[in-house]
Amino acid sequence: MLDLACGKGAVSVRLAKELCCKVKGIDILSEFIDFAEKKAKEYGVENLCEFQVGDINESVRIEKDYDVVILGAAGDVLGNPEETIKKLKGTVKKGGYIFIDDAYGKDNSDGKYLTRQQWLMVFQNTGVELVDEKFIEDEELSNINEEQQGFILMRANELKEKYPEKAYLFESYIRSQQAECNELENEISGVTLLLKVIS
């Protein structure tokens, strides 16, 4: 399995532990990769997990022939939805699977997010099939957002103290994250998609 934008390796480590499969995690932050390597050792799966610092835009060009590729909430890092699916598809074998966290825009949204129907057209255009989808429940989403916002605020305040000359950047990040949470709770439906590569 290939875990792109793996963060601190939680998904990679759990997959290796639960399924006894090999997982390669890639993230641009070396601190996250260091943490992921420690967690793999802690859970006894360091022989199944490989972690690497890297830009996932480069990784999708290099990494090939996986059974499964996973992309967490990476937004438009790989491009628009169709470009993203095409790039992810290039990393897996025919008949392989793509897991992606994204969102369906509601019919009355401003068009920033694709509706479910528009996503289905993307899947058809890119040669993948929707196997399953799991929606994030509103209450669960609200709880996750509240918890994550608390962590973000705490860390941003730590960074503002350490780098006061860059306080404006951390304030901007806090505002953008709050706006994203508001979107998630009001304008879109968070969803995890399981796709199968069919052509």
Beta strands, then each sheet from edge to edge (+ up, - down):
strand 1: 2-4
strand 2: 23-27
strand 3: 49-53
strand 4: 66-71
strand 5: 92-105
strand 6: 128-135
strand 7: 188-197
sheet 1: 3+ 2+ 1+ 4+ 5+ 7- 6+
end
